[in-house]
Amino acid sequence: MFMLLKRVLIGQPLKSTALGEQKLTKTKALAILSSDALSSIAYGPEQILIVLMTIGAAAFWYSVPIAVGILVLLTALVLSYRQVIFAYPHGGGAYVVSKENLGVNAGLLAGGALLVDYILTVAVSISAGTDAITSAFPSLHPYNVPIACLLVILITVLNLRGLTESASILAYPVYLFVLIMFITIGAGLYRIMSGQVPADLHAPIGTPVAGLTLFLLLKAFASGSSALTGVEAISNAIPNFKNPAPKNASKTLAAMGILLALLFSGIVCLAYYYGIAPKGEETVVSQIASATFGRGGMYFAIQGITAMILVLAANTGYSAFPLLAVNLAKDKYIARMFTVRGDRLGYSNGIVFLAAASILLIIVFKGQTEHLIPLYAVGVFIPFTLAQTGMLVKWIREKPEGWRVKLTINAVGALISFTVMMMFFITKFPQVWPALIFLPAIVLVFHKIHKHYEAVGDQLRITTCEPAARVQGNVFVIPVAGITHVVENTLNYAKSLKPDQIIAVYVAFDKETEKQFEEKWKQWQPDIRLVTIYSQYRSIIQPLTKFIDTVEHKAKELNYGVTVLIPQFIPKKRWHNALHNQSSLLIRAFLLYRRDLIVTTVPYHLKK
């Protein structure tokens, strides 16, 4: 049943030779890797207005110069990451750049921040998409969290079906979103220029605002910079592009930067001229669409497509997280399971882990986008800063042709990224302080995992590890629960291996039962030694392990090995397992970590 459901949802497995067919064209890559950045125009401008609103509507005109500053930052990041793409064509982005140029800890900090950021990408995008849905249908507002969790599951299934299939589906809503936003911006600008929008809706640019401070402006700038999250995703996912991958990735990055700049500028301008103020249960984009087209078919189309793109923007996380996890896993800093490709040639373990972590965040933060965005933004500006600084070190060390121009570009990018990062920590410290705890903790966990893998490798390597111990003989210990075909099957298997001694062990809970079992055993298996143990506290594990300790002690004196053979019957149907006490599994769990003991399960399959 499970396999049937899996095939319906995920599809038939793909051959390894089909991996080349899973590469992305520029058109599909722009949709799947830029959806996060492009969708951020639905909440980036709103974050600026939320901060300015604390002073009053007269301060809204400052959103225009703040937007100009954000566009300068966007330009610097696009140019900087374009150089990262050509310098590191195998992907990895900030993690690889930082590790190679700034050291392991800097790389792990960048990698850890990005892993968290991609989890937040999914949580923020899905939460923002849910907000768009509930803005159009306010009656659904109490169900934000269940709706968001359901959307995460749907997009996870889509990604498990494979990269090209998900990209093919995603391309249409992404480009439809870009088209409908340009139509909205164009219609809004026409209304403004034709005088249909009253001038008294907004304060003129340059209007003095009492109480406005530099701190507040920096906070608004930092909040608006959340629109730039996702810019780095293309540099992480270069292996997903068709050849020539670096050239195609560079062109895709440039196209994303241009589209993001135009859409972000347009939304900020419309919000300013319309005099729109943020509302708790209606997004800024919703208010712009309502003011431009009224609450008709076009409005609901905009809201529907915006909700769709915000939900599908999570796909940037699904595309970049597994690839970054692969790089970290190859370097032995996270579990190797992240390097395994699934049935559809995607890194399904990374996809499933990302989905589970995102759902957990949505539940913890109750799907409130504004509480997630500060952590989301700070998580990406740390890698931004480290990546640009790493590129600075690279150009200074290598001095390739034209290195001074490259150095200047990355220096500007590093300076602006560092400034924005510090703005987040200073202006939003109550919201972002957890980053100061969990990021170092993640780096520490990475080192612990790496240490474990190094230790395992050292112990398993033939040339370095201790030689395997040679034994002179074997003793088999068989826990028995009765005289059954299961026990008979295990005894026959033990006899076929011709050990030096076979000991059957029976744990009895009363003296009468103990005596009766000994008599039956003598008649059934007289050639097999039986040891009965009386357990007055009805425990099986404790007396059994104590007996095995005694056997091990004597076996060591003779240089004998000890093997515990556990009889276990396997029901015909899996649900039948719930009807049995699984004592064999319990015994195995207790004995498995004994250093000098071999534990083997001998199955007996039931037929009905």
SETI-582702 format. One record per residue (C-alpha): x, y, z. Coordinates in nm, 2 decimals, decimal comma. Layout:
% SETI-582702
{r {X; Y; Z}}
...
% end
This chain:
% SETI-582702
{r {0,00; 0,00; 0,00}}
{r {0,28; 0,24; 0,10}}
{r {0,47; 0,17; -0,23}}
{r {0,16; 0,22; -0,44}}
{r {0,10; 0,56; -0,27}}
{r {0,46; 0,65; -0,32}}
{r {0,45; 0,57; -0,69}}
{r {0,13; 0,77; -0,73}}
{r {0,27; 1,08; -0,55}}
{r {0,64; 1,06; -0,65}}
{r {0,63; 0,86; -0,98}}
{r {0,84; 0,57; -1,11}}
{r {1,21; 0,55; -1,03}}
{r {1,45; 0,70; -1,28}}
{r {1,77; 0,53; -1,40}}
{r {2,10; 0,68; -1,29}}
{r {2,18; 0,74; -1,66}}
{r {1,89; 0,99; -1,68}}
{r {2,07; 1,23; -1,45}}
{r {2,18; 1,45; -1,74}}
{r {1,81; 1,50; -1,83}}
{r {1,75; 1,65; -1,49}}
{r {1,96; 1,96; -1,57}}
{r {1,79; 2,31; -1,60}}
{r {1,78; 2,55; -1,89}}
{r {1,81; 2,92; -1,82}}
{r {1,43; 2,97; -1,85}}
{r {1,35; 2,69; -1,60}}
{r {1,64; 2,79; -1,37}}
{r {1,51; 3,15; -1,35}}
{r {1,17; 3,02; -1,24}}
{r {1,30; 2,76; -0,98}}
{r {1,59; 2,95; -0,84}}
{r {1,47; 3,31; -0,85}}
{r {1,12; 3,26; -0,72}}
{r {1,23; 3,34; -0,37}}
{r {1,40; 3,67; -0,46}}
{r {1,11; 3,77; -0,69}}
{r {0,84; 3,68; -0,45}}
{r {1,00; 3,89; -0,18}}
{r {0,86; 4,20; -0,34}}
{r {0,53; 4,09; -0,18}}
{r {0,67; 4,15; 0,17}}
{r {1,00; 4,35; 0,13}}
{r {0,84; 4,69; 0,07}}
{r {0,58; 4,62; 0,34}}
{r {0,86; 4,57; 0,60}}
{r {0,99; 4,92; 0,52}}
{r {0,65; 5,07; 0,58}}
{r {0,59; 4,88; 0,90}}
{r {0,90; 5,05; 1,05}}
{r {0,82; 5,40; 0,92}}
{r {0,46; 5,37; 1,04}}
{r {0,58; 5,40; 1,40}}
{r {0,65; 5,77; 1,32}}
{r {0,34; 5,83; 1,11}}
{r {0,21; 5,84; 0,75}}
{r {0,42; 6,15; 0,68}}
{r {0,74; 5,94; 0,70}}
{r {0,63; 5,71; 0,42}}
{r {0,81; 5,92; 0,16}}
{r {1,14; 5,79; 0,31}}
{r {1,05; 5,45; 0,15}}
{r {1,17; 5,59; -0,18}}
{r {1,53; 5,68; -0,09}}
{r {1,55; 5,36; 0,12}}
{r {1,44; 5,16; -0,19}}
{r {1,72; 5,34; -0,39}}
{r {1,97; 5,22; -0,13}}
{r {1,84; 4,87; -0,15}}
{r {1,88; 4,87; -0,53}}
{r {2,24; 4,98; -0,48}}
{r {2,29; 4,68; -0,25}}
{r {2,12; 4,45; -0,50}}
{r {2,35; 4,57; -0,78}}
{r {2,66; 4,50; -0,56}}
{r {2,54; 4,15; -0,47}}
{r {2,46; 4,05; -0,83}}
{r {2,80; 4,16; -0,95}}
{r {2,97; 3,99; -0,66}}
{r {2,79; 3,66; -0,69}}
{r {2,85; 3,67; -1,07}}
{r {3,23; 3,65; -0,98}}
{r {3,16; 3,37; -0,73}}
{r {2,99; 3,17; -1,01}}
{r {3,29; 3,18; -1,24}}
{r {3,55; 3,14; -0,96}}
{r {3,37; 2,83; -0,81}}
{r {3,18; 2,67; -1,10}}
{r {3,10; 2,35; -0,90}}
{r {2,87; 2,53; -0,67}}
{r {2,87; 2,56; -0,29}}
{r {2,85; 2,94; -0,29}}
{r {2,93; 3,11; 0,04}}
{r {3,03; 2,78; 0,21}}
{r {3,29; 2,68; -0,04}}
{r {3,42; 3,04; -0,09}}
{r {3,45; 3,10; 0,29}}
{r {3,61; 2,76; 0,37}}
{r {3,88; 2,79; 0,10}}
{r {3,97; 3,15; 0,17}}
{r {3,88; 3,23; 0,53}}
{r {3,92; 2,89; 0,70}}
{r {3,71; 2,60; 0,80}}
{r {3,52; 2,78; 1,08}}
{r {3,42; 3,07; 0,85}}
{r {3,30; 2,82; 0,59}}
{r {3,10; 2,62; 0,85}}
{r {2,95; 2,95; 0,98}}
{r {2,84; 3,04; 0,63}}
{r {2,72; 2,69; 0,56}}
{r {2,53; 2,66; 0,88}}
{r {2,37; 3,01; 0,83}}
{r {2,26; 2,91; 0,48}}
{r {2,11; 2,58; 0,59}}
{r {1,91; 2,77; 0,85}}
{r {1,83; 3,04; 0,59}}
{r {1,69; 2,78; 0,35}}
{r {1,47; 2,63; 0,62}}
{r {1,35; 2,99; 0,69}}
{r {1,30; 3,05; 0,32}}
{r {1,04; 2,77; 0,31}}
{r {0,87; 2,88; 0,63}}
{r {0,86; 3,25; 0,54}}
{r {0,75; 3,19; 0,18}}
{r {0,47; 2,96; 0,28}}
{r {0,36; 3,18; 0,56}}
{r {0,36; 3,49; 0,33}}
{r {0,16; 3,29; 0,07}}
{r {-0,09; 3,19; 0,34}}
{r {-0,12; 3,56; 0,44}}
{r {-0,20; 3,64; 0,07}}
{r {-0,48; 3,38; 0,07}}
{r {-0,63; 3,50; 0,40}}
{r {-0,61; 3,86; 0,29}}
{r {-0,85; 3,77; 0,00}}
{r {-1,06; 3,54; 0,22}}
{r {-1,05; 3,68; 0,58}}
{r {-1,26; 3,40; 0,72}}
{r {-0,96; 3,16; 0,67}}
{r {-0,73; 3,37; 0,89}}
{r {-0,77; 3,15; 1,20}}
{r {-0,65; 2,85; 0,99}}
{r {-0,31; 3,01; 0,89}}
{r {-0,10; 2,73; 1,04}}
{r {-0,28; 2,43; 0,91}}
{r {-0,30; 2,58; 0,56}}
{r {0,07; 2,66; 0,57}}
{r {0,16; 2,31; 0,68}}
{r {-0,05; 2,16; 0,41}}
{r {0,12; 2,38; 0,15}}
{r {0,46; 2,26; 0,27}}
{r {0,36; 1,90; 0,22}}
{r {0,23; 1,97; -0,13}}
{r {0,54; 2,14; -0,25}}
{r {0,76; 1,87; -0,09}}
{r {0,58; 1,61; -0,29}}
{r {0,63; 1,82; -0,60}}
{r {1,01; 1,84; -0,54}}
{r {1,04; 1,47; -0,47}}
{r {0,91; 1,41; -0,82}}
{r {1,23; 1,55; -0,96}}
{r {1,41; 1,87; -1,05}}
{r {1,29; 1,92; -1,41}}
{r {0,94; 1,81; -1,34}}
{r {0,90; 2,06; -1,06}}
{r {1,07; 2,33; -1,27}}
{r {0,83; 2,27; -1,56}}
{r {0,54; 2,32; -1,33}}
{r {0,69; 2,62; -1,15}}
{r {0,79; 2,81; -1,46}}
{r {0,43; 2,91; -1,55}}
{r {0,32; 3,07; -1,22}}
{r {0,65; 3,25; -1,18}}
{r {0,64; 3,41; -1,52}}
{r {0,26; 3,47; -1,48}}
{r {0,34; 3,65; -1,15}}
{r {0,61; 3,87; -1,32}}
{r {0,36; 3,95; -1,60}}
{r {0,07; 4,04; -1,37}}
{r {0,30; 4,25; -1,15}}
{r {0,42; 4,45; -1,45}}
{r {0,06; 4,50; -1,55}}
{r {-0,03; 4,61; -1,20}}
{r {0,26; 4,85; -1,18}}
{r {0,19; 4,98; -1,53}}
{r {-0,18; 5,04; -1,46}}
{r {-0,09; 5,20; -1,13}}
{r {0,16; 5,44; -1,28}}
{r {-0,09; 5,53; -1,55}}
{r {-0,35; 5,62; -1,29}}
{r {-0,09; 5,83; -1,11}}
{r {0,03; 6,01; -1,42}}
{r {-0,33; 6,07; -1,55}}
{r {-0,42; 6,24; -1,22}}
{r {-0,66; 5,96; -1,10}}
{r {-0,48; 5,93; -0,77}}
{r {-0,53; 6,23; -0,54}}
{r {-0,21; 6,41; -0,44}}
{r {-0,32; 6,44; -0,08}}
{r {-0,29; 6,06; -0,03}}
{r {0,09; 6,10; 0,03}}
{r {0,32; 6,34; 0,18}}
{r {0,55; 6,52; -0,07}}
{r {0,91; 6,39; -0,09}}
{r {1,12; 6,61; 0,14}}
{r {0,85; 6,68; 0,39}}
{r {1,00; 6,73; 0,74}}
{r {0,91; 6,45; 0,98}}
{r {0,93; 6,51; 1,35}}
{r {1,07; 6,23; 1,56}}
{r {1,25; 6,05; 1,28}}
{r {1,60; 5,93; 1,37}}
{r {1,89; 5,77; 1,19}}
{r {1,84; 5,46; 1,39}}
{r {1,48; 5,43; 1,26}}
{r {1,59; 5,48; 0,90}}
{r {1,86; 5,22; 0,94}}
{r {1,60; 4,98; 1,08}}
{r {1,37; 5,04; 0,79}}
{r {1,66; 4,99; 0,54}}
{r {1,76; 4,66; 0,71}}
{r {1,39; 4,54; 0,71}}
{r {1,35; 4,62; 0,34}}
{r {1,68; 4,44; 0,26}}
{r {1,49; 4,12; 0,34}}
{r {1,37; 4,15; -0,03}}
{r {1,72; 4,05; -0,13}}
{r {1,71; 3,70; 0,03}}
{r {1,75; 3,43; -0,23}}
{r {2,00; 3,63; -0,44}}
{r {2,28; 3,38; -0,35}}
{r {2,08; 3,07; -0,44}}
{r {2,20; 3,06; -0,81}}
{r {2,57; 3,04; -0,70}}
{r {2,49; 2,74; -0,48}}
{r {2,30; 2,55; -0,75}}
{r {2,54; 2,58; -1,05}}
{r {2,56; 2,19; -1,09}}
{r {2,18; 2,20; -1,17}}
{r {2,24; 2,40; -1,49}}
{r {2,29; 2,26; -1,84}}
{r {2,64; 2,32; -1,99}}
{r {2,80; 2,56; -2,00}}
{r {2,68; 2,58; -1,64}}
{r {2,87; 2,89; -1,52}}
{r {2,78; 3,10; -1,82}}
{r {2,41; 3,00; -1,80}}
{r {2,41; 3,06; -1,42}}
{r {2,56; 3,41; -1,47}}
{r {2,29; 3,51; -1,73}}
{r {2,02; 3,38; -1,50}}
{r {2,15; 3,58; -1,21}}
{r {2,16; 3,90; -1,42}}
{r {1,80; 3,84; -1,54}}
{r {1,69; 3,78; -1,18}}
{r {1,86; 4,10; -1,07}}
{r {1,69; 4,32; -1,34}}
{r {1,35; 4,17; -1,28}}
{r {1,38; 4,21; -0,90}}
{r {1,49; 4,57; -0,93}}
{r {1,20; 4,67; -1,16}}
{r {0,93; 4,50; -0,95}}
{r {1,06; 4,62; -0,62}}
{r {1,09; 4,98; -0,74}}
{r {0,74; 4,96; -0,89}}
{r {0,57; 4,83; -0,57}}
{r {0,75; 5,09; -0,35}}
{r {0,64; 5,37; -0,58}}
{r {0,28; 5,26; -0,59}}
{r {0,27; 5,21; -0,22}}
{r {0,40; 5,57; -0,17}}
{r {0,17; 5,74; -0,42}}
{r {-0,14; 5,55; -0,30}}
{r {-0,05; 5,64; 0,06}}
{r {-0,08; 5,28; 0,16}}
{r {-0,02; 5,19; 0,53}}
{r {0,04; 4,83; 0,65}}
{r {-0,26; 4,65; 0,80}}
{r {-0,26; 4,34; 1,02}}
{r {-0,48; 4,13; 0,80}}
{r {-0,42; 4,27; 0,45}}
{r {-0,09; 4,29; 0,27}}
{r {0,04; 4,59; 0,09}}
{r {0,02; 4,41; -0,25}}
{r {-0,34; 4,34; -0,17}}
{r {-0,41; 4,70; -0,10}}
{r {-0,23; 4,81; -0,42}}
{r {-0,43; 4,56; -0,63}}
{r {-0,76; 4,68; -0,47}}
{r {-0,68; 5,05; -0,52}}
{r {-0,58; 4,99; -0,89}}
{r {-0,84; 4,74; -1,01}}
{r {-1,11; 4,73; -0,73}}
{r {-1,22; 4,41; -0,57}}
{r {-1,31; 4,24; -0,89}}
{r {-1,18; 3,95; -1,09}}
{r {-0,84; 4,12; -1,15}}
{r {-0,79; 4,17; -0,78}}
{r {-0,85; 3,80; -0,70}}
{r {-0,63; 3,70; -0,99}}
{r {-0,34; 3,91; -0,85}}
{r {-0,40; 3,77; -0,50}}
{r {-0,42; 3,41; -0,62}}
{r {-0,11; 3,44; -0,83}}
{r {0,08; 3,62; -0,55}}
{r {-0,02; 3,35; -0,31}}
{r {0,10; 3,09; -0,56}}
{r {0,44; 3,25; -0,62}}
{r {0,49; 3,30; -0,24}}
{r {0,42; 2,94; -0,18}}
{r {0,63; 2,83; -0,48}}
{r {0,92; 3,06; -0,37}}
{r {0,99; 2,80; -0,11}}
{r {1,12; 2,60; -0,40}}
{r {1,44; 2,80; -0,39}}
{r {1,51; 2,65; -0,06}}
{r {1,42; 2,30; -0,19}}
{r {1,67; 2,35; -0,48}}
{r {1,96; 2,50; -0,28}}
{r {1,93; 2,32; 0,06}}
{r {2,00; 1,97; -0,07}}
{r {2,30; 2,08; -0,28}}
{r {2,46; 2,27; 0,01}}
{r {2,39; 1,97; 0,23}}
{r {2,57; 1,75; -0,02}}
{r {2,88; 1,97; -0,01}}
{r {2,88; 1,96; 0,38}}
{r {2,82; 1,59; 0,38}}
{r {3,10; 1,52; 0,14}}
{r {3,33; 1,72; 0,37}}
{r {3,20; 1,50; 0,66}}
{r {3,03; 1,78; 0,85}}
{r {2,67; 1,65; 0,83}}
{r {2,52; 1,30; 0,79}}
{r {2,62; 1,12; 0,47}}
{r {2,25; 1,03; 0,41}}
{r {2,23; 1,38; 0,25}}
{r {2,45; 1,26; -0,04}}
{r {2,21; 0,98; -0,14}}
{r {1,99; 1,04; -0,45}}
{r {1,63; 0,92; -0,43}}
{r {1,41; 0,73; -0,68}}
{r {1,37; 1,05; -0,89}}
{r {1,75; 1,14; -0,88}}
{r {1,69; 1,42; -0,64}}
{r {1,85; 1,44; -0,29}}
{r {1,53; 1,33; -0,12}}
{r {1,67; 1,30; 0,23}}
{r {1,76; 1,67; 0,22}}
{r {1,41; 1,76; 0,08}}
{r {1,23; 1,57; 0,35}}
{r {1,45; 1,71; 0,63}}
{r {1,39; 2,06; 0,50}}
{r {1,01; 2,01; 0,49}}
{r {1,00; 1,87; 0,85}}
{r {1,21; 2,16; 0,99}}
{r {1,00; 2,42; 0,80}}
{r {0,68; 2,28; 0,94}}
{r {0,82; 2,29; 1,29}}
{r {0,92; 2,66; 1,25}}
{r {0,57; 2,74; 1,11}}
{r {0,41; 2,58; 1,41}}
{r {0,64; 2,74; 1,66}}
{r {0,61; 3,09; 1,51}}
{r {0,23; 3,03; 1,44}}
{r {0,28; 3,12; 1,07}}
{r {0,36; 3,49; 1,15}}
{r {0,58; 3,62; 0,87}}
{r {0,69; 3,93; 1,04}}
{r {0,84; 3,73; 1,33}}
{r {1,03; 3,50; 1,09}}
{r {1,17; 3,76; 0,85}}
{r {1,44; 3,92; 1,08}}
{r {1,60; 3,58; 1,15}}
{r {1,56; 3,49; 0,78}}
{r {1,74; 3,81; 0,66}}
{r {2,02; 3,79; 0,92}}
{r {2,08; 3,43; 0,82}}
{r {2,15; 3,53; 0,47}}
{r {2,35; 3,85; 0,52}}
{r {2,61; 3,66; 0,73}}
{r {2,69; 3,43; 0,43}}
{r {2,68; 3,74; 0,20}}
{r {2,95; 3,91; 0,41}}
{r {3,16; 3,60; 0,44}}
{r {3,14; 3,52; 0,07}}
{r {3,24; 3,87; -0,04}}
{r {3,53; 3,88; 0,21}}
{r {3,65; 3,54; 0,10}}
{r {3,65; 3,66; -0,26}}
{r {3,86; 3,96; -0,15}}
{r {4,12; 3,73; 0,00}}
{r {4,12; 3,52; -0,31}}
{r {4,19; 3,81; -0,54}}
{r {4,46; 3,95; -0,32}}
{r {4,63; 3,61; -0,30}}
{r {4,60; 3,50; -0,66}}
{r {4,60; 3,84; -0,84}}
{r {4,45; 3,71; -1,17}}
{r {4,41; 3,93; -1,48}}
{r {4,17; 4,22; -1,39}}
{r {4,19; 4,14; -1,02}}
{r {4,17; 4,51; -0,91}}
{r {3,83; 4,55; -1,07}}
{r {3,71; 4,22; -0,92}}
{r {3,86; 4,33; -0,58}}
{r {3,67; 4,66; -0,59}}
{r {3,34; 4,49; -0,67}}
{r {3,37; 4,24; -0,39}}
{r {3,50; 4,50; -0,15}}
{r {3,19; 4,71; -0,21}}
{r {2,97; 4,40; -0,17}}
{r {3,14; 4,30; 0,15}}
{r {3,12; 4,65; 0,30}}
{r {2,75; 4,69; 0,22}}
{r {2,66; 4,33; 0,33}}
{r {2,85; 4,38; 0,66}}
{r {2,68; 4,71; 0,72}}
{r {2,33; 4,56; 0,66}}
{r {2,42; 4,26; 0,88}}
{r {2,52; 4,50; 1,17}}
{r {2,20; 4,70; 1,11}}
{r {2,00; 4,39; 1,17}}
{r {2,19; 4,30; 1,49}}
{r {2,17; 4,66; 1,62}}
{r {1,81; 4,75; 1,52}}
{r {1,64; 4,41; 1,56}}
{r {1,85; 4,26; 1,84}}
{r {1,54; 4,14; 2,04}}
{r {1,43; 3,94; 1,74}}
{r {1,77; 3,82; 1,60}}
{r {1,97; 3,74; 1,92}}
{r {1,90; 3,37; 1,89}}
{r {2,13; 3,37; 1,59}}
{r {2,42; 3,44; 1,82}}
{r {2,34; 3,12; 2,00}}
{r {2,23; 2,87; 1,74}}
{r {2,49; 2,95; 1,47}}
{r {2,79; 2,88; 1,70}}
{r {2,60; 2,57; 1,82}}
{r {2,56; 2,45; 1,46}}
{r {2,93; 2,50; 1,40}}
{r {3,01; 2,30; 1,71}}
{r {2,78; 2,02; 1,60}}
{r {2,95; 2,02; 1,25}}
{r {3,29; 1,97; 1,42}}
{r {3,15; 1,69; 1,64}}
{r {3,01; 1,51; 1,34}}
{r {3,34; 1,56; 1,15}}
{r {3,54; 1,42; 1,44}}
{r {3,31; 1,11; 1,45}}
{r {3,36; 1,04; 1,08}}
{r {3,73; 1,08; 1,11}}
{r {3,74; 0,84; 1,40}}
{r {3,53; 0,59; 1,22}}
{r {3,74; 0,61; 0,91}}
{r {4,06; 0,57; 1,11}}
{r {3,92; 0,26; 1,28}}
{r {3,79; 0,10; 0,96}}
{r {4,10; 0,17; 0,75}}
{r {4,29; -0,16; 0,70}}
{r {4,63; 0,01; 0,70}}
{r {4,58; 0,19; 1,04}}
{r {4,33; 0,00; 1,25}}
{r {4,41; -0,28; 1,49}}
{r {4,41; -0,63; 1,34}}
{r {4,08; -0,82; 1,40}}
{r {4,10; -1,05; 1,70}}
{r {4,15; -1,42; 1,61}}
{r {3,94; -1,67; 1,82}}
{r {4,01; -2,03; 1,89}}
{r {3,64; -2,14; 1,90}}
{r {3,28; -2,03; 1,94}}
{r {3,01; -2,05; 2,20}}
{r {2,65; -1,99; 2,09}}
{r {2,40; -1,87; 2,34}}
{r {2,03; -1,90; 2,24}}
{r {1,75; -1,74; 2,45}}
{r {1,45; -1,96; 2,43}}
{r {1,09; -1,88; 2,53}}
{r {0,94; -2,22; 2,47}}
{r {0,95; -2,54; 2,26}}
{r {0,84; -2,41; 1,92}}
{r {0,93; -2,42; 1,55}}
{r {1,10; -2,08; 1,60}}
{r {1,34; -2,22; 1,85}}
{r {1,39; -2,54; 1,65}}
{r {1,48; -2,33; 1,34}}
{r {1,74; -2,14; 1,54}}
{r {1,89; -2,46; 1,69}}
{r {1,92; -2,62; 1,35}}
{r {2,09; -2,31; 1,22}}
{r {2,33; -2,32; 1,51}}
{r {2,41; -2,69; 1,46}}
{r {2,49; -2,63; 1,09}}
{r {2,77; -2,39; 1,19}}
{r {2,93; -2,65; 1,42}}
{r {3,03; -2,43; 1,71}}
{r {3,22; -2,56; 2,01}}
{r {2,92; -2,53; 2,24}}
{r {2,56; -2,44; 2,22}}
{r {2,38; -2,31; 2,53}}
{r {2,01; -2,26; 2,54}}
{r {1,89; -2,01; 2,81}}
{r {1,54; -2,01; 2,95}}
{r {1,42; -1,74; 3,20}}
{r {1,13; -1,87; 3,42}}
{r {0,91; -1,65; 3,63}}
{r {0,81; -1,93; 3,88}}
{r {0,98; -2,25; 4,00}}
{r {0,71; -2,49; 3,88}}
{r {0,74; -2,36; 3,52}}
{r {1,11; -2,39; 3,54}}
{r {1,10; -2,75; 3,64}}
{r {0,85; -2,85; 3,38}}
{r {1,04; -2,68; 3,10}}
{r {1,37; -2,86; 3,20}}
{r {1,19; -3,20; 3,18}}
{r {1,04; -3,12; 2,84}}
{r {1,37; -3,00; 2,70}}
{r {1,55; -3,32; 2,80}}
{r {1,30; -3,52; 2,60}}
{r {1,31; -3,28; 2,30}}
{r {1,68; -3,17; 2,27}}
{r {1,89; -3,39; 2,50}}
{r {2,21; -3,31; 2,32}}
{r {2,18; -2,93; 2,37}}
{r {2,27; -2,79; 2,71}}
{r {1,99; -2,59; 2,88}}
{r {2,04; -2,33; 3,15}}
{r {1,73; -2,21; 3,33}}
{r {1,73; -1,89; 3,53}}
{r {1,46; -1,80; 3,78}}
{r {1,36; -1,44; 3,77}}
{r {1,17; -1,34; 4,08}}
{r {1,11; -0,99; 3,95}}
{r {0,98; -1,11; 3,61}}
{r {1,26; -0,95; 3,42}}
{r {1,41; -1,12; 3,11}}
{r {1,69; -0,88; 3,02}}
{r {1,87; -0,85; 3,35}}
{r {1,92; -1,22; 3,43}}
{r {2,00; -1,30; 3,06}}
{r {2,27; -1,03; 3,04}}
{r {2,41; -1,14; 3,37}}
{r {2,44; -1,49; 3,24}}
{r {2,60; -1,37; 2,91}}
{r {2,86; -1,18; 3,12}}
{r {2,95; -1,50; 3,29}}
{r {2,98; -1,69; 2,96}}
{r {3,19; -1,41; 2,81}}
{r {3,43; -1,41; 3,11}}
{r {3,49; -1,78; 3,07}}
{r {3,52; -1,76; 2,69}}
{r {3,79; -1,50; 2,71}}
{r {4,00; -1,73; 2,92}}
{r {3,98; -1,99; 2,64}}
{r {4,00; -1,72; 2,36}}
{r {3,65; -1,82; 2,24}}
{r {3,41; -1,59; 2,08}}
{r {3,05; -1,56; 2,21}}
{r {2,75; -1,53; 1,97}}
{r {2,39; -1,48; 2,08}}
{r {2,14; -1,62; 1,84}}
{r {1,80; -1,47; 1,89}}
{r {1,50; -1,67; 1,76}}
{r {1,23; -1,44; 1,61}}
{r {0,91; -1,52; 1,42}}
{r {0,80; -1,28; 1,14}}
{r {0,42; -1,25; 1,10}}
{r {0,27; -1,27; 0,75}}
{r {0,13; -0,92; 0,78}}
{r {0,31; -0,62; 0,93}}
{r {0,03; -0,50; 1,14}}
{r {0,04; -0,83; 1,33}}
{r {0,36; -0,72; 1,49}}
{r {0,16; -0,48; 1,71}}
{r {-0,01; -0,79; 1,87}}
{r {0,32; -0,94; 2,00}}
{r {0,55; -0,82; 2,27}}
{r {0,87; -0,80; 2,05}}
{r {1,09; -0,94; 2,32}}
{r {1,35; -1,05; 2,06}}
{r {1,39; -0,70; 1,95}}
{r {1,43; -0,58; 2,31}}
{r {1,70; -0,84; 2,38}}
{r {1,88; -0,74; 2,06}}
{r {1,86; -0,37; 2,15}}
{r {2,02; -0,44; 2,49}}
{r {2,30; -0,66; 2,36}}
{r {2,39; -0,49; 2,03}}
{r {2,64; -0,24; 2,19}}
{r {2,83; -0,50; 2,39}}
{r {3,18; -0,47; 2,27}}
{r {3,29; -0,84; 2,23}}
{r {2,96; -0,99; 2,16}}
{r {2,81; -1,10; 1,82}}
{r {2,43; -1,07; 1,81}}
{r {2,24; -1,24; 1,53}}
{r {1,87; -1,27; 1,47}}
{r {1,74; -1,59; 1,31}}
{r {1,40; -1,53; 1,15}}
{r {1,12; -1,78; 1,12}}
{r {0,85; -1,66; 0,87}}
{r {0,49; -1,75; 0,96}}
{r {0,27; -1,85; 0,66}}
{r {-0,07; -1,74; 0,79}}
% end
